[in-house]
Amino acid sequence: MAKAPRVTIQDVAALAGLSICTVSRALRHLPNVSESAQAKVTDAAAKLGYKASSAASRLAGGTTGAVAIVVPTATAWFFARAVEAAEEVLADSGYDTVLISLRNRPSVQRKLFGDLAGLAQRVDGVLLLNVALDGDEVAALEASGLAVASVGMHGVPWDNVGIDNEAAARQATEHLLGLGHWDLAVLAGREPEGRSVNTADARRRGFEQALAEHELTVDPDLVLDAGSSIEGGRRAMTELIENRRRPSAVFAGCDETAFGALMALRDLGLSAPKNVSIIGIDDHQMSWFLGLTTIAQPVADQGAFAANLLIERLHRSGLPNPPATHLLETKLVERRSTRRRR
């Protein structure tokens, strides 16, 4: 007889019609959850047979009571939001957290993965946020004995939570194409030096796929590495306008890169969407204020969900369920930075 699929916090959230962060708090009976939300979560969990892991069993899968959260950089908004949500869930289950920033430096990453035995003496598990790993690093982490979960990765042998980055980038690009913009530039999330966040290549592929579906080719002059920072976006957009050519629209790999592009336009006496339409991905808290059209993703929910999955593995190290990737939904949010080409 086939075994019933594992019920996750995402299932409870979907049935209750609430965010994963709210459901996580309600399952642990924490404050700042309304009575109606608490009732919805309790009812949904009962119907699905879901039970939250007990904080009292925190050491069932290890001996340190700590988890490492590894990020490419600690300064980007996405990572700050995801880390905060993950830390809250982990703390609620009795775990301390150790934040490790790779600072976008290959040397820092090599040092960390070159001493996983040392890391295993400090923590019971690892939560990776959009870290680009090579095959040897994946194998080393899998063999380390550490419980592992991740956000924004693919093809990994552990539980992963994320969005369909190719689809999100295609949707962003299709929005620009649908407005009559055929001369498109992309400010890619690749770092000019060193490794990039794991989502960068997928988003560039989505951009390229959307163009190919309209029988358009990618102009190499309109592809710039901008990283995932405001300053990177400002530099890339300035380079594009001053030394290459001005496109009618720009797809930025994340909202912070788009903010930098908006700054560069202002500095050059231009504006969006009058001179160039701009779209990003994230729905950063400043995107509404700046009027940025974007593809919204549930950042905090990804961090919270991945932390819950990691806790399940720590508490039940012999869990028979195979690891799985859980994709959360995104949506287009139209604001004033894009308009139909005139």
C-alpha angles and dihedrals in degrees: 000000000000115000116245113254117259114266111229135193087255089063091052091048092050093050093044093045092231137117120271090242092056092046091050091054093045093050089056093044093238124164125265093052115118120235092245092051091047090052093049092051094046091050094046093047091050093049092049096039093238120159124187117232114262119246088216091069096051095126096051091105101036148355108247104061089220137111128199118224109202120199133174089232132357095213102068117097095232093058094044091053095045093045093050092052093046092048091052092053093045093047091050088058093049100260126136116216132221113201114212117189116195087200088218088283121132090207092060091048093049091051093051096048092041090064107037089140088063091048090051089059089059103039141027097214146013130225112197120200114202094319115163108226130184123223095265092052092049090050093047093050092047090052094045096085091236121132108243138195130162148195123223100005131118139204092022126141095236139061114295135186125195148109131274096266094185091053092047091052091046090052092050092048093045089054090058093044090049089056090057098261109142098157100074133173127194126211096204125211093235115121113239088233131024128002124335133221110279095249097059099085093043092054092049089051090052090052091050093047092054091052092046091053087060091045091250125138128220113253107222090211089062096052114088131172107234105160115217102291137100091240092050090052092048093051094045094048091048090051090049096052099037103038107021123025138289115257123203092241141015132209110206117202092229138003095257090056088049090052089056090049090053090051091051092051090052092049090052094050093255134111145198128281095003094066104010131012114224132195131178141181126246113046092238113199089254094052093085092050093049093042094239118169107223148158104254119220128184098246100170092045091056092054093045094046094049091048090052091051091050091050090052090054092047093050095043107031091171093056105152095205111106117238116268141190116238116200120203124205128263130195139196114252111194117207135155102288092083131052141158114288112256 
